[in-house]
């Protein structure tokens, strides 16, 4: 049995290349791959969701729930992370949610409306908390946030996977209330990635031009108003709708990871950087700070 050893800190925020490299090793030629978390002390939110998604996706593709073995009982965070957050259950879930009490959830084309409703319900809960403390200021922000999330989910359903893919177009999501006082919402798909989707749907010779550009360059352009997959037509708002909500709440952040591109929106400025390693598909994370009184 081949063993893949995980580092002490598994993180896509500050250790993107190392973590993306390990995620890429999951789809190995070995019939059974043992994931060794015995020295792992921390798995941050984005890395945890990407891990669950990639493991589930490979299990589903191979139609083999037993192609991974999880060695996590000796991890310093076994109880609070692998058990209490139900990470271990999610890693074994393949196409099923970890349950209503779990952190990790799986949606797809067939149950799209059901999961979008569940996400909106959670957002309603956070909005009601904010309204009680700060009044109606949060209404506009949550309206934008719902639009942003809906836009992303629709794009996953319609564009994230190849047109000829014979599947349910799965996507994984989670809410996370961290110790940093922020509410985090993350959604991830194992599709082709933003840059590939743009190139594949580019009009006429524009596609040839974009094939030579880095993922980060395409992502930097894609979020601007007026850009869409039909490159050159000036149609659509691209990812502009995704970032609008973040701009409306001063203590909020946005992270987009797609292939080699890592995009962040901080203080109203979106910056995309090119990484060495590829992350499969696209991960988007919104984070907004709750007022001190309701953390």
Buried (B, 14 or more C-beta within 10 A) or exposed (E): EEEBEBBEBBBBBEBBBBBBBBBBEBBBEEEEBBBBBEEBEBBBBBBBBBBBBBBBBBBBEEEEEEBBEBBBEEBBBBEEBBBEBBBBBBBBBBEEBBEEEBBBBBBBBEBBEEBBEBBBEEBEEBBEBBBEEEEEEBEEBBBBBBBBBBBBBEBBBEBBBBEEEEEBBBBBBBBBEEEEBBBBBBBBBBBBBBBBBBBBBBEEEBBEEBEEBBBBBBBBBBBEEEBBBBBBEEEBBBBBBBBBBBBBBEEBBBBBBBBBBBBBBEEEEBEBBBBEBBBBBBBBBBBBBBEEEEE
